[in-house]
Amino acid sequence: MPTIEKEKILKEFGAFIREGRLKKGLSQEDVATQVDIKRTYYTLIEEGQRQVYFALALNICNVLDLDIGKFMKQLK
């Protein structure tokens, strides 16, 4: 099975959560506060410039009512 480029995953995850955040009408600060990280770090995640550990990715998706499994399936 071919590997997926790290940069592609980061960019696509950022776009995935950005879309979810905008649909919920939340600010980056709102999400960052709820998952207990700084807004600047959250911004970098959305921009695909920072890696995110799995537990944090799950927490972000839970706050945004996003299905991380759906995201992972689309990466193929």
N, CA, C and O atoms as a GROMACS GRO file, in nm:
protein
  304
    1MET      N    1   0.085  -0.118   0.000
    1MET     CA    2   0.000   0.000   0.000
    1MET      C    3   0.089   0.124   0.000
    1MET      O    4   0.180   0.134   0.082
    2PRO      N    5   0.065   0.217  -0.089
    2PRO     CA    6   0.149   0.337  -0.096
    2PRO      C    7   0.126   0.428   0.026
    2PRO      O    8   0.017   0.432   0.083
    3THR      N    9   0.230   0.499   0.063
    3THR     CA   10   0.217   0.592   0.175
    3THR      C   11   0.163   0.726   0.124
    3THR      O   12   0.174   0.759   0.006
    4ILE      N   13   0.105   0.800   0.215
    4ILE     CA   14   0.050   0.931   0.182
    4ILE      C   15   0.147   1.036   0.236
    4ILE      O   16   0.194   1.025   0.350
    5GLU      N   17   0.177   1.135   0.156
    5GLU     CA   18   0.269   1.240   0.198
    5GLU      C   19   0.219   1.311   0.324
    5GLU      O   20   0.102   1.343   0.337
    6LYS      N   21   0.313   1.333   0.416
    6LYS     CA   22   0.280   1.400   0.542
    6LYS      C   23   0.218   1.537   0.516
    6LYS      O   24   0.119   1.574   0.580
    7GLU      N   25   0.274   1.613   0.424
    7GLU     CA   26   0.224   1.747   0.396
    7GLU      C   27   0.080   1.743   0.345
    7GLU      O   28  -0.001   1.830   0.379
    8LYS      N   29   0.049   1.642   0.264
    8LYS     CA   30  -0.088   1.628   0.213
    8LYS      C   31  -0.184   1.602   0.327
    8LYS      O   32  -0.292   1.661   0.333
    9ILE      N   33  -0.147   1.514   0.418
    9ILE     CA   34  -0.232   1.483   0.532
    9ILE      C   35  -0.256   1.608   0.616
    9ILE      O   36  -0.369   1.638   0.654
   10LEU      N   37  -0.148   1.682   0.644
   10LEU     CA   38  -0.160   1.802   0.727
   10LEU      C   39  -0.252   1.906   0.663
   10LEU      O   40  -0.338   1.964   0.729
   11LYS      N   41  -0.233   1.930   0.534
   11LYS     CA   42  -0.316   2.028   0.463
   11LYS      C   43  -0.463   1.984   0.460
   11LYS      O   44  -0.553   2.064   0.484
   12GLU      N   45  -0.485   1.857   0.430
   12GLU     CA   46  -0.623   1.808   0.419
   12GLU      C   47  -0.692   1.806   0.554
   12GLU      O   48  -0.811   1.836   0.563
   13PHE      N   49  -0.620   1.770   0.660
   13PHE     CA   50  -0.681   1.773   0.793
   13PHE      C   51  -0.716   1.916   0.830
   13PHE      O   52  -0.823   1.942   0.885
   14GLY      N   53  -0.625   2.009   0.801
   14GLY     CA   54  -0.653   2.150   0.830
   14GLY      C   55  -0.777   2.199   0.759
   14GLY      O   56  -0.860   2.269   0.818
   15ALA      N   57  -0.790   2.164   0.632
   15ALA     CA   58  -0.908   2.206   0.555
   15ALA      C   59  -1.034   2.140   0.611
   15ALA      O   60  -1.140   2.203   0.617
   16PHE      N   61  -1.023   2.014   0.653
   16PHE     CA   62  -1.136   1.939   0.709
   16PHE      C   63  -1.188   2.007   0.835
   16PHE      O   64  -1.309   2.026   0.850
   17ILE      N   65  -1.099   2.042   0.925
   17ILE     CA   66  -1.145   2.104   1.050
   17ILE      C   67  -1.187   2.248   1.030
   17ILE      O   68  -1.277   2.296   1.098
   18ARG      N   69  -1.123   2.319   0.937
   18ARG     CA   70  -1.164   2.457   0.908
   18ARG      C   71  -1.308   2.460   0.859
   18ARG      O   72  -1.388   2.542   0.903
   19GLU      N   73  -1.339   2.370   0.766
   19GLU     CA   74  -1.476   2.364   0.714
   19GLU      C   75  -1.575   2.333   0.826
   19GLU      O   76  -1.681   2.395   0.834
   20GLY      N   77  -1.540   2.238   0.910
   20GLY     CA   78  -1.629   2.204   1.022
   20GLY      C   79  -1.647   2.318   1.119
   20GLY      O   80  -1.757   2.342   1.168
   21ARG      N   81  -1.538   2.389   1.146
   21ARG     CA   82  -1.545   2.502   1.238
   21ARG      C   83  -1.634   2.613   1.182
   21ARG      O   84  -1.717   2.669   1.254
   22LEU      N   85  -1.617   2.644   1.055
   22LEU     CA   86  -1.698   2.748   0.993
   22LEU      C   87  -1.845   2.710   0.989
   22LEU      O   88  -1.932   2.795   1.010
   23LYS      N   89  -1.874   2.583   0.963
   23LYS     CA   90  -2.014   2.538   0.962
   23LYS      C   91  -2.079   2.553   1.098
   23LYS      O   92  -2.198   2.581   1.109
   24LYS      N   93  -1.999   2.535   1.203
   24LYS     CA   94  -2.053   2.550   1.339
   24LYS      C   95  -2.053   2.695   1.386
   24LYS      O   96  -2.108   2.726   1.492
   25GLY      N   97  -1.993   2.784   1.308
   25GLY     CA   98  -1.990   2.926   1.345
   25GLY      C   99  -1.898   2.955   1.462
   25GLY      O  100  -1.922   3.049   1.538
   26LEU      N  101  -1.794   2.876   1.478
   26LEU     CA  102  -1.700   2.896   1.588
   26LEU      C  103  -1.575   2.968   1.540
   26LEU      O  104  -1.537   2.959   1.423
   27SER      N  105  -1.513   3.039   1.630
   27SER     CA  106  -1.385   3.102   1.599
   27SER      C  107  -1.274   3.002   1.630
   27SER      O  108  -1.296   2.900   1.696
   28GLN      N  109  -1.155   3.032   1.581
   28GLN     CA  110  -1.040   2.949   1.614
   28GLN      C  111  -1.016   2.951   1.765
   28GLN      O  112  -0.980   2.850   1.824
   29GLU      N  113  -1.036   3.065   1.825
   29GLU     CA  114  -1.020   3.078   1.971
   29GLU      C  115  -1.119   2.988   2.045
   29GLU      O  116  -1.082   2.925   2.144
   30ASP      N  117  -1.243   2.981   1.998
   30ASP     CA  118  -1.343   2.894   2.061
   30ASP      C  119  -1.296   2.750   2.063
   30ASP      O  120  -1.301   2.683   2.167
   31VAL      N  121  -1.251   2.701   1.948
   31VAL     CA  122  -1.208   2.561   1.938
   31VAL      C  123  -1.084   2.539   2.023
   31VAL      O  124  -1.076   2.441   2.098
   32ALA      N  125  -0.987   2.627   2.012
   32ALA     CA  126  -0.862   2.613   2.088
   32ALA      C  127  -0.890   2.607   2.238
   32ALA      O  128  -0.832   2.525   2.309
   33THR      N  129  -0.977   2.692   2.285
   33THR     CA  130  -1.011   2.693   2.427
   33THR      C  131  -1.074   2.561   2.469
   33THR      O  132  -1.041   2.506   2.574
   34GLN      N  133  -1.164   2.509   2.386
   34GLN     CA  134  -1.233   2.385   2.422
   34GLN      C  135  -1.141   2.263   2.422
   34GLN      O  136  -1.168   2.166   2.493
   35VAL      N  137  -1.034   2.267   2.344
   35VAL     CA  138  -0.941   2.153   2.342
   35VAL      C  139  -0.814   2.183   2.421
   35VAL      O  140  -0.720   2.103   2.422
   36ASP      N  141  -0.811   2.299   2.487
   36ASP     CA  142  -0.704   2.338   2.578
   36ASP      C  143  -0.568   2.352   2.511
   36ASP      O  144  -0.467   2.298   2.557
   37ILE      N  145  -0.568   2.425   2.399
   37ILE     CA  146  -0.442   2.463   2.333
   37ILE      C  147  -0.448   2.612   2.301
   37ILE      O  148  -0.554   2.673   2.309
   38LYS      N  149  -0.335   2.668   2.266
   38LYS     CA  150  -0.331   2.811   2.229
   38LYS      C  151  -0.391   2.829   2.089
   38LYS      O  152  -0.379   2.742   2.003
   39ARG      N  153  -0.455   2.944   2.069
   39ARG     CA  154  -0.515   2.972   1.939
   39ARG      C  155  -0.410   2.970   1.828
   39ARG      O  156  -0.438   2.923   1.718
   40THR      N  157  -0.292   3.020   1.856
   40THR     CA  158  -0.187   3.023   1.753
   40THR      C  159  -0.151   2.882   1.707
   40THR      O  160  -0.125   2.861   1.589
   41TYR      N  161  -0.148   2.787   1.799
   41TYR     CA  162  -0.118   2.648   1.763
   41TYR      C  163  -0.234   2.592   1.678
   41TYR      O  164  -0.211   2.525   1.578
   42TYR      N  165  -0.356   2.620   1.721
   42TYR     CA  166  -0.473   2.573   1.645
   42TYR      C  167  -0.469   2.630   1.503
   42TYR      O  168  -0.496   2.558   1.407
   43THR      N  169  -0.436   2.758   1.490
   43THR     CA  170  -0.428   2.821   1.359
   43THR      C  171  -0.328   2.748   1.270
   43THR      O  172  -0.356   2.723   1.153
   44LEU      N  173  -0.213   2.715   1.324
   44LEU     CA  174  -0.111   2.644   1.247
   44LEU      C  175  -0.159   2.504   1.206
   44LEU      O  176  -0.123   2.456   1.098
   45ILE      N  177  -0.238   2.440   1.289
   45ILE     CA  178  -0.296   2.309   1.253
   45ILE      C  179  -0.390   2.327   1.134
   45ILE      O  180  -0.382   2.252   1.037
   46GLU      N  181  -0.478   2.426   1.142
   46GLU     CA  182  -0.571   2.452   1.030
   46GLU      C  183  -0.497   2.485   0.901
   46GLU      O  184  -0.542   2.450   0.793
   47GLU      N  185  -0.384   2.552   0.913
   47GLU     CA  186  -0.306   2.590   0.794
   47GLU      C  187  -0.220   2.475   0.742
   47GLU      O  188  -0.153   2.488   0.640
   48GLY      N  189  -0.221   2.362   0.812
   48GLY     CA  190  -0.143   2.247   0.770
   48GLY      C  191   0.006   2.264   0.796
   48GLY      O  192   0.088   2.199   0.731
   49GLN      N  193   0.040   2.350   0.890
   49GLN     CA  194   0.180   2.377   0.919
   49GLN      C  195   0.232   2.308   1.045
   49GLN      O  196   0.351   2.314   1.073
   50ARG      N  197   0.144   2.242   1.120
   50ARG     CA  198   0.185   2.172   1.241
   50ARG      C  199   0.120   2.035   1.245
   50ARG      O  200   0.003   2.018   1.209
   51GLN      N  201   0.198   1.939   1.291
   51GLN     CA  202   0.142   1.806   1.312
   51GLN      C  203   0.055   1.809   1.437
   51GLN      O  204   0.074   1.892   1.526
   52VAL      N  205  -0.038   1.719   1.442
   52VAL     CA  206  -0.127   1.710   1.557
   52VAL      C  207  -0.129   1.565   1.604
   52VAL      O  208  -0.145   1.474   1.522
   53TYR      N  209  -0.114   1.544   1.732
   53TYR     CA  210  -0.119   1.407   1.781
   53TYR      C  211  -0.263   1.358   1.778
   53TYR      O  212  -0.358   1.436   1.780
   54PHE      N  213  -0.278   1.225   1.773
   54PHE     CA  214  -0.408   1.165   1.745
   54PHE      C  215  -0.514   1.204   1.848
   54PHE      O  216  -0.627   1.234   1.811
   55ALA      N  217  -0.479   1.203   1.976
   55ALA     CA  218  -0.578   1.237   2.079
   55ALA      C  219  -0.630   1.380   2.059
   55ALA      O  220  -0.749   1.405   2.076
   56LEU      N  221  -0.541   1.472   2.023
   56LEU     CA  222  -0.584   1.610   1.999
   56LEU      C  223  -0.672   1.617   1.874
   56LEU      O  224  -0.772   1.688   1.873
   57ALA      N  225  -0.636   1.544   1.770
   57ALA     CA  226  -0.718   1.541   1.648
   57ALA      C  227  -0.859   1.491   1.682
   57ALA      O  228  -0.958   1.546   1.634
   58LEU      N  229  -0.867   1.386   1.764
   58LEU     CA  230  -0.998   1.335   1.805
   58LEU      C  231  -1.076   1.440   1.883
   58LEU      O  232  -1.196   1.459   1.861
   59ASN      N  233  -1.009   1.509   1.975
   59ASN     CA  234  -1.077   1.612   2.054
   59ASN      C  235  -1.127   1.726   1.967
   59ASN      O  236  -1.239   1.775   1.986
   60ILE      N  237  -1.047   1.769   1.872
   60ILE     CA  238  -1.090   1.875   1.780
   60ILE      C  239  -1.212   1.829   1.702
   60ILE      O  240  -1.310   1.903   1.691
   61CYS      N  241  -1.207   1.709   1.650
   61CYS     CA  242  -1.321   1.656   1.573
   61CYS      C  243  -1.445   1.643   1.660
   61CYS      O  244  -1.556   1.668   1.613
   62ASN      N  245  -1.428   1.603   1.786
   62ASN     CA  246  -1.544   1.593   1.876
   62ASN      C  247  -1.607   1.730   1.900
   62ASN      O  248  -1.730   1.742   1.899
   63VAL      N  249  -1.525   1.832   1.922
   63VAL     CA  250  -1.577   1.968   1.943
   63VAL      C  251  -1.655   2.014   1.819
   63VAL      O  252  -1.757   2.082   1.831
   64LEU      N  253  -1.605   1.977   1.702
   64LEU     CA  254  -1.666   2.022   1.577
   64LEU      C  255  -1.771   1.925   1.521
   64LEU      O  256  -1.823   1.946   1.412
   65ASP      N  257  -1.800   1.820   1.596
   65ASP     CA  258  -1.895   1.717   1.552
   65ASP      C  259  -1.856   1.659   1.416
   65ASP      O  260  -1.941   1.640   1.329
   66LEU      N  261  -1.727   1.633   1.400
   66LEU     CA  262  -1.676   1.576   1.274
   66LEU      C  263  -1.640   1.429   1.296
   66LEU      O  264  -1.599   1.389   1.405
   67ASP      N  265  -1.656   1.350   1.192
   67ASP     CA  266  -1.623   1.208   1.195
   67ASP      C  267  -1.481   1.190   1.143
   67ASP      O  268  -1.457   1.198   1.023
   68ILE      N  269  -1.387   1.165   1.234
   68ILE     CA  270  -1.248   1.150   1.192
   68ILE      C  271  -1.230   1.029   1.102
   68ILE      O  272  -1.141   1.027   1.018
   69GLY      N  273  -1.314   0.928   1.119
   69GLY     CA  274  -1.309   0.810   1.033
   69GLY      C  275  -1.338   0.847   0.888
   69GLY      O  276  -1.276   0.795   0.796
   70LYS      N  277  -1.434   0.935   0.869
   70LYS     CA  278  -1.467   0.983   0.733
   70LYS      C  279  -1.346   1.053   0.673
   70LYS      O  280  -1.314   1.033   0.556
   71PHE      N  281  -1.279   1.135   0.753
   71PHE     CA  282  -1.159   1.203   0.703
   71PHE      C  283  -1.054   1.102   0.662
   71PHE      O  284  -0.995   1.113   0.554
   72MET      N  285  -1.030   1.003   0.746
   72MET     CA  286  -0.925   0.906   0.720
   72MET      C  287  -0.956   0.823   0.594
   72MET      O  288  -0.865   0.788   0.520
   73LYS      N  289  -1.082   0.792   0.572
   73LYS     CA  290  -1.119   0.715   0.454
   73LYS      C  291  -1.095   0.793   0.325
   73LYS      O  292  -1.061   0.734   0.223
   74GLN      N  293  -1.112   0.923   0.329
   74GLN     CA  294  -1.095   1.005   0.208
   74GLN      C  295  -0.948   1.022   0.170
   74GLN      O  296  -0.919   1.070   0.060
   75LEU      N  297  -0.856   0.985   0.258
   75LEU     CA  298  -0.714   1.002   0.230
   75LEU      C  299  -0.657   0.901   0.132
   75LEU      O  300  -0.546   0.919   0.083
   76LYS      N  301  -0.729   0.797   0.102
   76LYS     CA  302  -0.678   0.692   0.015
   76LYS      C  303  -0.635   0.743  -0.121
   76LYS      O  304  -0.590   0.665  -0.205
   0.00000   0.00000   0.00000
